Amino acid sequence: MWLAVLLLTPIAYAAYSYISNTLYAKFKGMTFYASPAGTSNSNGVPSASDDQFIDDILHGHEHRFCNFSDVRVFVTTFNVNGRAPPEKLGKWLQFDNDNLPHLIAIGLQEMDLALGTYVVENSIRQDEWLFTLKQNLPDVYKQVECVRLIGIFLVLYKHEKAKIRVSDFCTSVVATGFLRFGNKGGVGISLVINDTL
């Protein structure tokens, strides 16, 4: 048995060397940044997306450089019609305590309809809603980001014990509507979850 292993080792090494050298010769100088199918990179070399063989090899090694995990996200939105928040939000934000989401994204429209809000920054209504939302969410959630454009509001909460990393937050607002005052428009939050943008 030892003799078989000793004989197999040089054969296995020779096979490995042959395959490695063949693959290296085939792929040297290629870029693995995908460009549109049928095109080449700046050096005129076909990209990886043009060769199914390369895609298959990369997919076969995916377990070496990728870790996949599910992320549960609860997304909800509500038009509050300029009203102050009630003390209790009823069944809107009730969750199964055995299966809590990792992230909660809550959007509000028409949060503040006061005319003065279009002229002077006023966060009173935002603060009221943030306080009420926090009171109605399970204690394990922490606010990680929020963004507001007049009455359009988006807030993101993360479960404190979730085994996901969130970082690199960016917020943006786009004001549209009459004279681009922001009576219409949109808000957004981008972030990195673990290593995925």
C-alpha positions in Angstrom: 0.0 0.0 0.0 2.8 2.4 0.8 4.4 1.7 -2.5 1.2 2.5 -4.3 1.0 5.8 -2.5 4.6 6.6 -3.2 4.1 5.8 -6.9 0.8 7.8 -7.0 2.3 10.9 -5.5 4.6 11.6 -8.5 1.8 10.8 -10.9 -0.6 13.1 -9.0 2.0 15.9 -8.9 2.7 15.5 -12.6 -1.1 15.7 -13.4 -1.5 18.7 -11.1 1.5 20.4 -12.8 0.2 19.7 -16.3 -3.3 21.0 -15.5 -2.0 24.1 -13.7 0.4 25.0 -16.5 -2.3 24.4 -19.1 -4.8 26.6 -17.3 -2.2 29.2 -16.7 -1.2 29.3 -20.4 -4.9 29.5 -21.3 -5.8 32.3 -18.9 -2.7 34.4 -18.5 -3.3 38.0 -19.3 -7.0 37.6 -19.0 -9.1 39.9 -16.9 -11.8 38.5 -14.7 -13.8 41.7 -14.7 -16.8 41.1 -16.8 -17.5 43.2 -19.8 -20.5 43.0 -22.1 -20.7 39.7 -23.9 -18.7 39.6 -27.2 -16.4 42.5 -26.2 -12.8 42.6 -25.0 -11.0 44.4 -22.2 -8.7 47.3 -22.9 -5.9 44.9 -24.1 -8.2 43.2 -26.6 -8.3 40.0 -24.5 -11.7 38.3 -24.2 -13.2 38.7 -20.8 -14.2 35.9 -18.4 -17.9 36.4 -19.2 -17.1 35.3 -22.8 -15.9 31.8 -21.8 -18.3 29.4 -20.1 -15.2 27.3 -19.1 -13.8 30.1 -17.0 -17.2 30.8 -15.4 -17.5 27.1 -14.5 -14.0 27.1 -12.9 -14.8 30.2 -10.9 -18.1 28.8 -9.8 -16.4 25.6 -8.7 -14.1 27.6 -6.4 -16.8 29.9 -5.1 -16.8 28.1 -1.7 -13.2 29.2 -1.2 -13.9 33.0 -1.4 -17.7 33.3 -0.7 -19.8 32.8 2.4 -23.5 33.1 1.9 -25.9 33.8 4.7 -29.6 34.7 4.6 -30.6 38.1 5.8 -34.2 38.7 6.8 -35.4 42.3 6.1 -38.8 43.7 7.0 -39.8 46.6 4.8 -42.9 48.7 5.4 -44.2 52.1 4.5 -47.1 54.2 5.6 -48.7 57.5 4.6 -49.2 59.3 7.9 -51.0 62.3 6.3 -49.1 64.9 8.4 -50.4 63.5 11.7 -48.5 63.1 14.9 -47.8 59.5 15.8 -50.2 57.7 18.1 -48.8 56.1 21.3 -49.4 52.6 20.0 -49.1 51.5 16.4 -51.4 48.5 16.7 -50.5 45.4 14.7 -48.4 47.3 12.2 -45.1 46.5 13.8 -45.8 43.2 15.6 -43.3 40.4 15.0 -42.8 36.7 15.8 -40.3 36.8 18.6 -38.8 33.5 17.5 -38.1 34.7 14.0 -37.2 38.4 14.2 -35.9 40.1 11.0 -32.2 41.2 11.0 -33.1 44.6 9.5 -36.2 46.7 9.6 -36.7 49.5 7.1 -39.6 51.9 7.7 -40.7 54.6 5.3 -43.1 57.4 6.0 -44.8 59.7 3.5 -46.3 63.1 4.3 -44.7 63.0 7.7 -44.7 66.8 8.0 -47.0 68.9 5.9 -46.5 72.2 7.7 -45.7 75.0 5.3 -42.8 76.3 7.5 -41.0 73.0 7.0 -40.3 73.9 3.3 -38.5 77.1 4.5 -36.9 76.2 7.8 -35.5 72.8 8.8 -37.7 71.4 11.5 -37.1 67.9 13.0 -39.9 68.0 15.6 -42.2 65.6 13.7 -39.3 63.4 12.8 -38.2 63.1 16.4 -41.8 62.3 17.5 -42.0 59.5 15.0 -38.6 58.1 15.8 -39.5 58.0 19.5 -42.8 56.2 18.8 -41.2 53.7 16.4 -38.6 52.8 19.0 -41.3 52.4 21.6 -43.2 50.0 19.4 -40.3 47.9 18.1 -38.8 45.0 20.2 -36.0 46.2 22.5 -33.3 44.4 20.5 -33.4 46.9 17.6 -31.0 49.8 17.3 -31.4 52.6 14.8 -28.5 52.6 12.3 -29.5 55.2 9.8 -32.2 57.6 8.7 -32.8 60.2 6.0 -35.6 62.8 5.5 -36.7 65.1 2.7 -39.4 67.4 4.1 -42.2 64.8 4.7 -40.6 61.8 3.1 -38.7 59.7 5.7 -36.8 56.4 5.8 -35.3 54.8 8.9 -33.3 51.6 9.2 -33.0 49.5 12.4 -30.7 46.5 13.0 -31.2 43.6 15.4 -28.4 44.0 17.9 -27.7 40.2 18.1 -27.9 39.6 14.3 -24.6 38.0 13.1 -24.5 40.3 10.1 -22.3 43.4 9.7 -23.7 46.6 8.3 -21.4 49.4 7.3 -20.6 52.2 4.8 -24.0 53.9 4.9 -24.8 56.5 2.3 -28.0 58.5 2.2 -29.5 60.5 -0.7 -32.5 62.6 -1.4 -34.0 63.7 -4.7 -36.3 66.7 -4.5 -39.0 67.0 -7.2 -42.4 68.6 -7.4 -43.2 72.3 -7.5 -40.0 74.4 -7.8 -38.2 71.3 -6.5 -39.1 72.3 -2.9 -39.2 68.6 -2.0 -43.0 68.3 -1.7 -42.4 65.3 -4.0 -39.3 63.2 -4.4 -37.5 60.3 -2.9 -35.0 59.2 -0.2 -32.7 56.3 -0.1 -30.1 54.5 2.1 -27.4 52.3 0.7 -25.2 50.1 2.8 -22.8 47.2 2.8 -24.2 44.0 4.4 -21.3 41.8 5.4 -19.2 42.2 2.2 -22.0 42.8 -0.3 -23.0 46.2 -1.5 
